[in-house]
Amino acid sequence: MNTTKDLKLSYFLLLFAIISFCLGFYIDEDSAGSGGFILDFNKTWNFVISLKNEMNFLQDEYSSHTPLHYLVLSQLLSITGSQNFTRLFYFLICFLTPYLFYKCLKLQFSQLSKTNLILIVSMVFFLPSFRSSAIWANSSTTALIFFLIFLYYFISWNKKDKFYKSSLSKEIFFQSFYLSLAVYTRQYYAYIYLFLMMVYLKNLKFKNFIFISLFVFGLSLPGFYLVLFNPKIIVNFDFNFNNTILVSSSIISFYLIPVYLLHIFNNQKLNSIFKNISYKELIPHLIISLIAILMFIFFDYNYKIGGGFFLKLSRLIFDNNFLFFATSVIGLFMVYDLIREDKDNIFLIFILLLGFSYHMIFQKYFEPMFLFIYLFMIKSKIKDEFLRNTKSLYIFNLYFLAYLFAALINDTYKITNYLS
């Protein structure tokens, strides 16, 4: 049972997180990529200016992303009149992200105390990618805002009874619309549409499914137009799934390891995660291990370009990939456990493991999008139990605070730039 002291402490942590976030803007922080967000902002600014003057979406020579974010910035520039004030205005708009996150949490987890809700929201302010994106007016945060609005309507609709869910409703149209805005901001959110259409097929009456499919197709028509005249919007897909699976599973493990470790500690027994596993059920774990070993042999990712926290740490400390491989296996076991908990998770897991199959995979692609998907779309009893534990949430915040501290040190001294 949370006390008044717990609530005050959670508010103090949130205040500290917000102050650090604002301080990051003041010092022009780019803790997520050693200058990557600054470079992206400066590189695309000419496109923002051209949109302000000409409103021509097809003259984008500076970005491979869909253009909605830059249209938003161009309108802010029209209001503010300067680059610095546009950044400040956008930074203030980015406070919508934790606000919408809180609204989604309150809707999805109505049984959670206010203390726990505040603690969960606080952690977003410690994530380097969210901070850097907001500070440098990056499209990833604009897409997150639209994605969170989509999630709010998705959660609201998902809580309805079966009869209501089989009919067309305003929530369904709002979901589709706001998800399309996320796609027109960052095209990789189109993967979520694949999941959403499967959910609709499962829940809607067939005639209603056909109707919403036509609505979604209508929303996609501007996208076809953009791709036709600007093909680079379709990012080159790398079919080296070996690299993709290992890197993605390692990055996912970064966010799930503290959840599972704290779950084990709180239950004081290792088998709390894999309760009553029979010898027959051990077979998939052995298969995963064997497949992972085979993938290690053919792993040839360029660790100097992205790869996630654990790959960088493995190269820095051990000058090899052993720690990275270990976290990849752990990540594969964890995502398998999520599938074992609920078969409905399988499609989202495959999207997360294979969706970013490019020649370079950055942790910022998953942050904080993966956490939102994990919290609101993936079904897991372990997750639900974790969110109810106030002490675990404090530790989770400290974990991300340490992560931010490490990122700031790396940004200051460019440590990972000297990897051999």
N, C-alpha and C positions, 0 to 999 in steps of 0.2 A: 504494500500500500504506500503510494507516494505521499510525502508530507509537504507542508508549506515550505520547509527548508529545501527540499528537492526541487520544487517549482522555482524558487528564487535562484537556486544554483543553475538551473537550466536556462533561465532568463539571462543570468550573468554570462554563461557560456555563449549564448546567442549574441549578446551585446559585444563580447570580445571578438567573435567571428566577424560581425558586421564592421567593427572598427578596423580590424586587420584587412578586411576587404577594401574599405575606403582608403586605408593607408596604401594598399597595393596600387590603387588608381593614382594616388598622389605621386608615387615614386616610379610610375610607368612599369609596373611589374609585368614580366612575361615568364612566369615560372614553369610553364608547361612544355616549352620546346626550344630553349636557348635562342630566342629571337624569332621563332617561327611565326608567332601571331603578329609581331611588329612588322615583319617582312610582308606578310599577307595583307595587312592593313594598308601599308604604303604602296604595295603593288597594285591593289584594286581601287585606290582612291581616284585615279583618273577615270575609271568606269563610273564611279559615283558622280563625279562632276559631269561626265557626258550624259548620264541619265537625267541629271538636273536640268541640263541645257536642251537636250534633244529627245529624251525619253525613247531611245532606240535600244531595245534589248539585244539586238543582234550584232552590236559593235563591241561586244565584250572580248577584248584581246588579253585580259588580265586574270581571269578566273575560270576555273573549270566547273564551277558550281552553278546551279540554277539561280536566276537573278533576283528573286523577290527581296532578299535581304538588302541588296544594293539599291533597289528601288526605295525601300524604307529609309535607308541612309540618305539618299538623294533628297527625299522630302524633309528629313530632319535638317539637312544642309540648307535647304531653302528657308527654313524657319530660323536657324541659328546664324547662318552667314559665315561660319568659320569651321575649320576642321576640329579645333580643340573643343569648341562648344558642342559640336555634333557628337564627339566622343563622350563628353560629360552627359549630354541628354540621353544618349544610348545607355550609358552606364546606369543611370537612374532607372531607365525602363527595365533593365535587367533584374531589378528587385522583384519584378513580376514572377521570376522563376521560383524563388523560395516561397513566395506567397501562393502561387498556383500549386506548388508541391505540397504545401500545408493543406490546402483545400482538398487535394486528392487523397492525402493521408487520412484526413478527418472523415472523408466519405468512405474510403475503403476499410479503414481500421477504426470504426466508431467506438470500439471497446477500449482503445488505448487511452491512457491518461494524457492530460495536456502536457505534463512534464516530458513524457516519452515522445510525443509529437514534436515538441520544440527541440529535443535532442536530435531527432532524426533530421529535422530541417537544418539544424546548425552545421551538420557535417558537409552540406553542399558548399558552404563558404570556405571550406578548407581544401577543396579539390582544385588543384592547379589549373586544369583545363577550363573549368567553369570560370575561375577568376580571370585568367588571361583572356579568354574569349570575351567576357564582359568589359574588361578594361580596354581591349583593343577592337571593340565593335566588330566582332567576328560573327559570321553567319551561323555558326553552330549554336549560339545562344538564342538567336531569333528562331531557329528551327525547334529548339527545346521548348520555347514558350508555346508555339503552336502544338507541339507534341503533347505537352502537359494539358492543354485545353482539350485535345483529342482524348487523352486518358480520362479526364474528368467525366466527359460524356460516355466514354466506354464503360467506366466503373458504374456510373449511374444506371446505364442500360443493363449491365451485367447483373445488377442486384435485383432486377425485376423478376416476376414469376415467368414461368415457361410460356404461358399464353400471351403475355404482353410482348415477350421477346420474339415471338413468331410473327408479330405484326410490324408494319412499318411505323416508325415513331420519329419524333423530332430528334431524339438522341442519335439515331442511326445517321440521319442526314448531317447533323453537326459533326459527328465522328468523321465521316467521309470528307466533309469540307475542310475541317481543320487539319486533318492528316494530309490532305492535298496541299495545303499551305506549307506544311513542314517539308513536303517533297519538293515544292517549288523554291524552297530555301536551301535544303540539302538533299540531293537526289537519293541518297542511300535509305531514306525513310520509306522509299517505295517498297522495300522488303516487308515492311509492316503491313502494307496493303495485301500482300500474299496471305499473311496470317489472318488478317481481318476478313478477307473473302471466304476463307475456310470456316471461320466462326459464323459468318452469315449463312453459308451453305448448311451448316449444322443446325442452326437455330430458326432460320426464317422459313416460312412457307415458300414453296418453289416459285410461285408467281411474284412474291415479294422479293425473293432473291434475284430474279430476272430484272425487276424494276430497279433495284439498288445497283445492280451490275451496270445497267444502262446509265444510271446517274454517275457512277464512278468513271465510266468510259467518257462521259461528257466532260468531267473534271480533268481527264487526262489529255484531252485534245490540244490545249495550249502546250503541253509538254512535248507532244509529237511535232508540233510546229517549231518549238525551240531546238529540238534535236535535229530536225531536217536542215535548219540553217546554221546550227552551231553544234556539229557532231561531237566536239570534245567534251560536251556535257556528259556523254556516256564514257565513264572512266574505263581505261583499258583493263580488262579482267585478266588476272593472272591465274592460269590453270594449274599452278604448282600448289595443289591443295595440301600437300605434305607440309610446306612451310606455313600456310595459312592456319591449319588446324593446330599446329604446335604453338605458334605465336598467340593466336586467339585464346586458346585454352590456358596458356600461361597468364595472359592479361586478366582473364576472367577469374583465375585462382587468386590474383592479387586482392580482389574485392570479396571473395567468398572465404578465404582461409580464416580471417578473424571470426566470421560468423560460425564456421564449423568448429573451430578451436574453442570458442567460448561456449558453444553448445555442449561439446564434450566435457569441458570443465564444470559447467553448471549441472550436468547430469552425473558427473563423477564416474563415467564409464565409457569406454571407447565404443562399445557396441550399441550405444544409444542411437548412432546414426544408421548402422546397418543391423537393425534389430532382427534377430531370428533368421539370419541368412543361412540357408541350407547349402550343402556342398554343390548342389545343382545351380544355385544362384551365384556361386563363386566363379562359375565358368565365364560369364561376361567380363568379370574383372581380370581374369587371366588373359582373355582375348584382347582386351584393351591394352594390357601390359605388353603383349607380344607385338601388337600393331604399332604401339608407341616406339618400341625398340627398333622396329624396321624403319619407322619414319626418322628416327635419330640418325640412322646410317646415311640417309639421303638428304638430310637437312643442309641447305646451302644459302640461308638467308644472310643478307648483308647487315650485320649487327650495328654498323655505324649509322644506319638510317632507320630510326624507330625500333620496333621489336618489343617495346614495353619495359616496365621497371625491372623485372627480374632478369631479362636478358642483359640489360646494361649492368646490373649489379653483379651478375655472374661473370661478365667479362672484366669488370673492375677489380673484383676481389680475387677470383681464381684464374683469370685469363683463359677461361674455357667456358663451355656451355653446360656444364654438369648441373649447376643450380637451376638454370633455365629449364633443362630437360626434366628435372625433378618436379618443378612447378607445373610444367605441361602435363605430366602424368597425373599430378594431384588435381589439376583443373579438369582433366578428362574424367577422372573418378567422380568428381563433384557434379559435373553436368550429367553423367550417367545416373547418379543418385537422384538428381532432380527428375529425370525421366522415369526412374523407378518409382518415385513418389507419386507421380501423376503422368500418365501417358499423354495428356493434352499438352505437356511442356515440350514434346519432342520437336515440333516444327519450329518453335522459337529458338530452341537450342541449336538446330541446324542453321538457322539464319545467323545467329551470333557467331558460330564457329566458321562459317563459310562466306558470310556476307561481305567481309572486307578482304577479299582475295585479290590483293594488289601486290606489286613488287615491293611496296613498303607499307607497313602496317604500324600505325601509331596508337599509343594508349589513349590519346585524346579522342580517337574515334569512339571509344567505349565510355567516355567520362563526361557527364554522369548518366548518359543514355542507358547504359547497361543496368545501373542501379534502379532507374525508373522502371525498366522492363522487369527486372527481378522483383521489385516491390509490388507492382500493380498488375502484371500480366502472367508471371510464372507462379504456379501453385506449389506451395511447400509448407509443411507443418513446422519444419525446423526454422524457417524464416519467421513464421508467425510467433513461435515461442521466443525467438531471439528479440523481436520487437517489443515483447512484453517485459523484458528484463532491463530495468533501468540501469543497473551497473554495467551491463554489456554495452549499452548505448554510449555510456560515458567512455568506456574503453575504445569503442569504435571511433569516437570523435578524436581521442588521443592518437589513435593509429593514423588517422588522416592528417592530424596536425603534424605528426612526425614526418609523414610523407611530404607535406607541404614544406616543412623545414628543409628536408633533403633536396627538394626541387629548387628551393630558393638558393641553397648553397651551390647547386649545380649551375643555376642560371648566372650566379655571380662569378664563379671561377671557371665555368665552361669545362668541367671535369670530363664529361663524356665526349667532348670534342677530341680528347687525346687518347681515345681507345686505340690500341694497337691491333 
